[in-house]
Amino acid sequence: MSSPSVANGVSPASNGGAAAANGATPGETPPEYEFVSPPECPLYEPTHAEFRDALAYIEKIRPEAEKYGICRIRPPPDWQPPFAVDVDKLRFTPRIQRLNELEAHTRIKLNFLDQVAKFWELQGSTLKIPLVERRALDLYTLKKYVQKEGESRGREWVQRWGHPHSFPLSFICRRDGEGQ
């Protein structure tokens, strides 16, 4: 037997006087708080002929089923739903999902790379990730190392060169070996 809900901090079962007045002894659940299971929903088992047009059958049983708000329909054992996909027109691009991409840290890296690519796209260029020893450079990890190193050497930079944001971006990031 489940415990009744508590209203205003007083449970009906713990309120001895109220429980006795409602026909229950102290410590028992009053009848108005007893759980009464709802009636079971109807189960329909149509014949193969009735279920040939499933939507027509559903319309047929609808007035009775609406009284319950839900119903179960068990199709005939030999019934097979029609194949609803036109395989000649169906096209989709499969996504290759590597297991290491499921981690949240990898999602952060991918979001960072997406932001960097969008930045370069707005600058009128495309992002070309350099290869180091035949492997793509991990720009997110590089950024983290630079940030970590920058915390310790930041004061040096400002004293020697001024604030890093005072230089134009083209001076700091030369593309494709320009200006060398």
MIGU-404075 format. One record per residue (C-alpha): residue number from 1; x, y, z. Coordinates in steps of 0.05 Angstrom, whole numbers, plus 5000, padded with zeros to 4 digits. Example, Ala and Ser with C-alpha at 12.3 -4.5 7.8 and 13.67 -1.06 7.14 Angstrom:
<pts>
k/x/y/z
1/5246/4910/5156
2/5273/4979/5143
</pts>
This chain:
<pts>
k/x/y/z
1/5000/5000/5000
2/5030/5067/4980
3/5033/5126/5028
4/4986/5183/5015
5/5011/5250/4990
6/5028/5303/5041
7/4988/5368/5036
8/5009/5430/5075
9/5061/5390/5113
10/5009/5346/5148
11/4998/5276/5123
12/4926/5251/5129
13/4950/5187/5164
14/4990/5226/5217
15/4930/5271/5234
16/4896/5224/5283
17/4833/5265/5295
18/4820/5277/5221
19/4834/5205/5204
20/4784/5180/5256
21/4732/5230/5231
22/4740/5202/5160
23/4726/5130/5180
24/4799/5107/5187
25/4835/5091/5251
26/4899/5131/5267
27/4957/5105/5226
28/4911/5080/5169
29/4898/5114/5104
30/4829/5145/5099
31/4786/5117/5043
32/4788/5181/5001
33/4864/5174/4997
34/4865/5101/4976
35/4892/5088/4907
36/4839/5062/4860
37/4868/5034/4796
38/4837/5061/4733
39/4797/5014/4688
40/4839/4975/4639
41/4840/5002/4569
42/4803/4962/4516
43/4840/4913/4473
44/4818/4905/4401
45/4837/4844/4360
46/4811/4855/4290
47/4808/4802/4236
48/4852/4805/4175
49/4793/4830/4134
50/4777/4885/4184
51/4849/4907/4189
52/4861/4909/4113
53/4850/4985/4118
54/4879/5001/4187
55/4859/5074/4187
56/4786/5056/4170
57/4787/5006/4228
58/4813/5058/4276
59/4758/5106/4254
60/4707/5050/4266
61/4729/5037/4339
62/4744/5110/4354
63/4677/5127/4389
64/4686/5071/4439
65/4761/5079/4449
66/4755/5155/4461
67/4718/5140/4526
68/4782/5111/4554
69/4832/5160/4523
70/4875/5102/4501
71/4867/5033/4471
72/4908/4974/4448
73/4902/4944/4380
74/4932/4876/4368
75/4937/4864/4293
76/4923/4795/4263
77/4983/4748/4271
78/4995/4743/4195
79/4990/4819/4184
80/5051/4854/4156
81/5053/4930/4153
82/5064/4956/4083
83/5134/4979/4066
84/5126/5055/4064
85/5194/5077/4038
86/5207/5089/3965
87/5277/5059/3961
88/5290/5091/3893
89/5281/5161/3922
90/5310/5150/3991
91/5378/5183/3999
92/5415/5196/4063
93/5486/5212/4083
94/5513/5163/4134
95/5551/5194/4191
96/5615/5162/4212
97/5616/5168/4287
98/5682/5150/4319
99/5678/5126/4391
100/5726/5180/4415
101/5677/5233/4390
102/5626/5213/4441
103/5665/5246/4497
104/5645/5315/4521
105/5718/5339/4516
106/5718/5321/4442
107/5653/5359/4432
108/5687/5421/4462
109/5745/5412/4413
110/5697/5405/4354
111/5659/5468/4375
112/5725/5506/4380
113/5746/5483/4311
114/5678/5503/4284
115/5687/5573/4313
116/5757/5580/4284
117/5733/5557/4215
118/5675/5607/4217
119/5723/5662/4237
120/5768/5648/4177
121/5707/5642/4132
122/5686/5712/4154
123/5756/5736/4137
124/5747/5709/4066
125/5793/5649/4075
126/5786/5576/4090
127/5816/5541/4150
128/5872/5494/4130
129/5894/5453/4190
130/5969/5440/4184
131/5997/5369/4187
132/6053/5353/4236
133/6086/5285/4223
134/6027/5266/4178
135/5976/5281/4232
136/5929/5340/4236
137/5951/5391/4287
138/5905/5392/4347
139/5889/5467/4348
140/5848/5463/4412
141/5905/5431/4451
142/5953/5481/4420
143/5908/5537/4443
144/5907/5509/4514
145/5983/5503/4516
146/5990/5575/4490
147/5940/5599/4542
148/5978/5562/4597
149/6044/5589/4573
150/6014/5658/4563
151/5994/5662/4636
152/6066/5656/4657
153/6096/5699/4602
154/6039/5749/4592
155/6072/5804/4632
156/6137/5795/4593
157/6100/5803/4527
158/6064/5866/4548
159/6128/5898/4576
160/6168/5882/4513
161/6117/5889/4457
162/6055/5923/4485
163/5986/5891/4489
164/5980/5833/4438
165/5912/5859/4413
166/5944/5924/4391
167/5976/5889/4331
168/5934/5877/4269
169/5914/5804/4259
170/5951/5800/4193
171/6016/5816/4229
172/6006/5761/4281
173/5978/5707/4234
174/6011/5707/4166
175/5974/5660/4118
176/6009/5612/4070
177/6078/5640/4084
178/6061/5712/4062
179/6112/5766/4078
180/6170/5720/4090
</pts>
